[in-house]
Amino acid sequence: MTASDMEDWSLGRLLSTAARLVEHDWNAWLSTRDLTHAGLLALHALDRGPLTQRQLAAANRVEEQTMSRVVARLERAGYVSRARNPADLRRLVISRTASGAEVFDQVQAAHVADRLVEARVADPSTFRAELVRLVAPAETE
């Protein structure tokens, strides 16, 4: 397939395909650290402190069941721990461990996700600004 073959693709299809390609390369790199993209997002959300699984799922815009699998994998890797919420024993609170903080900091310092994209776009700064505008919630007046 060539670039000319994609000329009639919708912007949505192009964006979705680009995201999948970057995520594939990003996940391959993350897997060398026993992480996935979803796991990294969870570790990022836990940067401000412990959260319930429901809060963590909401912060990552996924269903609780999906987050349950992510948390289980992170727990097996030693990156998070789960404990009963003392205020509500029915709920579990997820916390980032020292290993989780360390791997998160290493990934952030490597800037691999940015480099994967920046290598393929003409103006990374403008591209970033447009993506932020696309993803950010619309401001209401």
LINLINRA-V644259 format. One record per residue. RES is the residue in one letter. SS is DSSP state (H for helix, E for strand, - for the rest). PSI is psi in whole degrees, -180 to 180 (999 if undefined). NEAR is the number of other ideal C-beta (glycine too) atoms within 12 Angstrom. Layout:
# LINLINRA-V644259
res->(RES,RES)
ss->(SS,SS)
psi->(PSI,PSI)
near->(NEAR,NEAR)
This chain:
# LINLINRA-V644259
res->(M,T,A,S,D,M,E,D,W,S,L,G,R,L,L,S,T,A,A,R,L,V,E,H,D,W,N,A,W,L,S,T,R,D,L,T,H,A,G,L,L,A,L,H,A,L,D,R,G,P,L,T,Q,R,Q,L,A,A,A,N,R,V,E,E,Q,T,M,S,R,V,V,A,R,L,E,R,A,G,Y,V,S,R,A,R,N,P,A,D,L,R,R,L,V,I,S,R,T,A,S,G,A,E,V,F,D,Q,V,Q,A,A,H,V,A,D,R,L,V,E,A,R,V,A,D,P,S,T,F,R,A,E,L,V,R,L,V,A,P,A,E,T,E)
ss->(-,-,H,H,H,H,-,-,-,-,H,H,H,H,H,H,H,H,H,H,H,H,H,H,H,H,H,H,H,H,H,-,-,-,-,-,H,H,H,H,H,H,H,H,H,H,H,H,-,-,E,E,H,H,H,H,H,H,H,-,-,-,-,H,H,H,H,H,H,H,H,H,H,H,H,H,H,-,-,E,E,E,E,E,E,-,-,E,E,E,E,E,E,E,E,E,-,H,H,H,H,H,H,H,H,H,H,H,H,H,-,H,H,H,H,H,H,H,-,-,-,-,-,H,H,H,H,H,H,H,H,H,H,H,H,-,-,-,-,-,-)
psi->(138,170,-36,-28,-22,3,-33,5,144,159,-39,-43,-43,-46,-44,-44,-44,-43,-43,-41,-45,-43,-36,-50,-40,-46,-36,-43,-44,-34,-25,-11,17,41,161,170,-45,-40,-40,-41,-39,-44,-37,-44,-29,1,-32,-4,176,149,155,163,-38,-46,-41,-42,-45,-40,-28,5,45,167,154,-38,-40,-45,-32,-44,-40,-47,-40,-42,-43,-37,-43,-34,-11,16,-20,162,155,140,155,140,119,-26,-23,96,-11,-20,146,143,131,131,148,133,174,-40,-39,-41,-41,-47,-37,-47,-39,-44,-45,-43,-28,-24,30,-42,-42,-44,-35,-37,-46,-30,-16,1,151,-39,85,-36,-46,-41,-45,-47,-41,-40,-42,-43,-37,-39,-33,145,144,136,135,150,999)
near->(8,6,9,8,10,15,11,10,16,11,13,11,14,17,19,14,18,22,22,15,17,28,22,17,21,30,26,18,24,33,18,15,29,23,37,30,30,30,40,38,30,41,43,27,33,34,20,13,15,27,31,28,36,23,24,39,25,17,25,28,16,24,16,23,13,22,34,24,20,34,41,22,26,39,28,19,28,21,37,38,23,26,19,16,19,11,11,11,10,12,20,27,26,38,31,34,23,14,23,35,22,19,29,30,19,22,31,20,12,20,16,25,28,21,16,25,24,18,15,15,19,10,12,19,14,13,21,18,14,16,19,12,13,15,13,11,9,8,6,4,3)
